[in-house]
């Protein structure tokens, strides 16, 4: 058996340079995958995911979503979906020679096209998807050696859709255990 699906995504980026070492970068992306024929879901490797060094950095890789799904027992390590919406804003600036800094905000999530019994609350619905957008912010260091960049980002969630509706927004400065560290090679977008 083989998987049958159609998948498309769009990625738009814009860079505004204030000076050679000071810029504001914006990215918005979205995608959808539709299984058909002998498939009812996208293959895991072709599914969309959220979190990690190049996505919504306040969440670890594969830990965001889908939708408002909440895993209180911590047994799901493979959160994915058929739909992805994401936006990122990053201010990049020079600190000293090869050391650069960044302030950023990320927003997004993944969803399933249909209900999935393994992920309650994970299906995309037009009437609620905006309240299920995860928002995170953070700071980063970039070690720019011209031929490659090593990146360290620290981020925390501002809006967590996995919490109950009245408890989704962060109400005070986050404790250290809410910060997520990401190590990456190259710029995130």
NORCOR-V43677 format. One record per pair of residues at least 24 apart in sequence whose C-alpha atoms are under 6 Angstrom apart, sorted by sequence separation. I is the first residue (numbers start at 1). J is the second residue. D is the distance in whole Angstrom. If there is no record, write none. Layout:
I,J,D / I,J,D
//
This chain:
8,32,6 / 85,109,6 / 109,133,6 / 135,159,5 / 155,179,5 / 7,32,6 / 84,109,6 / 108,133,5 / 134,159,5 / 155,180,5 / 7,33,4 / 84,110,4 / 108,134,5 / 134,160,5 / 154,180,6 / 6,33,6 / 83,110,5 / 107,134,5 / 134,161,6 / 154,181,5 / 6,34,5 / 83,111,5 / 107,135,4 / 153,181,6 / 5,34,5 / 81,110,5 / 82,111,6 / 106,135,6 / 132,161,5 / 153,182,5 / 5,35,4 / 81,111,5 / 82,112,5 / 106,136,5 / 152,182,6 / 4,35,6 / 5,36,5 / 49,80,5 / 81,112,5 / 105,136,6 / 152,183,5 / 4,36,6 / 48,80,6 / 105,137,4 / 151,183,6 / 4,37,6 / 48,81,5 / 104,137,6 / 151,184,5 / 47,81,6 / 104,138,6 / 150,184,6 / 151,185,6 / 4,39,6 / 47,82,6 / 150,185,5 / 3,39,6 / 103,139,5 / 149,185,6 / 102,139,6 / 149,186,5 / 102,140,5 / 101,140,6 / 101,141,5 / 100,141,6 / 101,142,6 / 100,142,5 / 99,142,6 / 65,109,6 / 66,110,5 / 67,111,5 / 99,143,5 / 65,110,6 / 66,111,5 / 98,143,6 / 98,144,5 / 33,82,5 / 32,82,6 / 56,106,5 / 69,119,6 / 32,83,4 / 69,120,6 / 31,83,6 / 69,121,5 / 31,84,5 / 68,121,5 / 69,122,5 / 30,84,5 / 67,121,6 / 68,122,6 / 30,85,4 / 67,122,4 / 29,85,6 / 66,122,5 / 29,86,5 / 28,86,6 / 28,87,4 / 27,87,6 / 27,88,5 / 26,88,6 / 26,89,5 / 25,89,6 / 68,132,6 / 25,90,5 / 67,132,6 / 24,90,6 / 24,91,5 / 23,91,6 / 23,92,5 / 22,92,6 / 22,93,4 / 21,93,6 / 21,94,5 / 58,136,5 / 70,162,5 / 68,161,5 / 69,162,6 / 68,162,5 / 58,155,5 / 57,155,6 / 58,156,5 / 58,157,5 / 58,180,5 / 53,182,5 / 54,188,5
//
